[in-house]
Amino acid sequence: MTIDSQTRRRIARTGLTAHDPAKASPGYTLYAPLSGNGEVYLLDANGEVAHRWQMPYPPGLYGYLLPNGNLFYGGKVRDDGGWDIFEAMKRFKGGVMLEADWDGNILWEHRDPYHHHDARRTESGGCLYMTVERMDDAQAAQIGGGQPGTDAGGMYADVLVEVDADGSRIWEWHAAEHLDPDRHVITFNDLRDEWSHGNTVVPLPDSASSGARVMFSFRNISTVGIIDKASGNIEWQIGEETLAQQHDPSLLDNGNVLIYDNGSHSRHNPLPASRVIEVNPATNEIVWEYRDNPPFNFFSAYISGARRLPNGNTLITEGQPGRIFQVTPDGEVVWEYINPHFAPNEQGYVVNSVFRSTHYLSEQIPQLR
């Protein structure tokens, strides 16, 4: 007889576990189980499935809704030549980016075997996404940190790519040409087969003081930054002096940056614990922070995200345990949902992990009006 000894699956509560309608932001939450087969769920405030998509690919690594209510989705492709170019690639590989309508019909698709983690639809009808390239061995030897001897197959760095509606490349940015080996050191116990390990790329709106910009998050060097697209220069960044292997930065309406700081291998705190921080980029000071009490009750070493909601709450995805929840500005948990869908991941572990989730008011989804 087979005994299921997978502890979390045996003891975890799943589904809707908290809801304060007076304090929670109303609306819908979208997520895709990371170890699923391409299922994407839109939940209502009561934790019920309001809509479901079945994509033809497992998530690589998530999807979100466009203003027209269509789904923009990154899918995982295993047989395109990018599967195992280095040790960890298969865990976060994508390979295809697509737009699907409410019924799951694919309206647009772009493929790149080295696409990973993130992709965003652009106003041109194309998309901005992350891919990788092998670095020059001599340059790679100058990069500090990481586990010695784990780059025998070479070191890879991120390339940010934008394509138009026809899939033609119209902009590229190569991390190996712009990062600083003295400043951007790999976390001591990460493998040296990756320098940057991007997990987020975001096109930012033009502002009066600058042109088009792109925000990035590079986990292996604990750095979030903003690139001026015209020059390629990094015009703002915050690094390991504050962050520890963060995910999902987003620019807020007030000009601040919201970040899920995973807290893995922090230089400043020996206790592994996650937090969500709001940073003023003019000073790099933290102006708002969410932690649990005690701090170790809230922790995901990998994946995860945070988004500010219209009513001032923050939607947080504690990715590894599959926990999605809202907190008020005072840190009170007023809505919580635990992904009930467990399945084997690429390492064979049975998990309910969620890479990222997003929230929508009913008026933001035309199909539900």
ABEGO torsion letter per residue (X at the ends): XBBBABAAAAABBBEBABBBAAABBBEBBBBBBAABAGBBBBBBAAGBBABBBBBABBBOABBBBBAAGBBBBBBBBAAAGAAAABAAAAAABBGBBBBBBAAGBBABBBBBAABBGBBBBBAAGBBBBBBBBBBBAAAAAABBEEBBGAAAAEBBBBBBBBBBAAGBBABBBBAAAABBAAABBBBAABBAABAAGBABBBBBBBBAABBBBBBBBBAAAGBBBBBBAAAGBBABBBBAAABBGBBGBBBBAAGBBBBBBAGBGBAABABBBBBBBBBBAAAGBBABBBBBOBAAABBBABEEBBBBBAAGBBBBBBAAAGBBBBBBAAGBBABBBBBABBBBBAAGBBBABBABBBBBBAAABAAAX
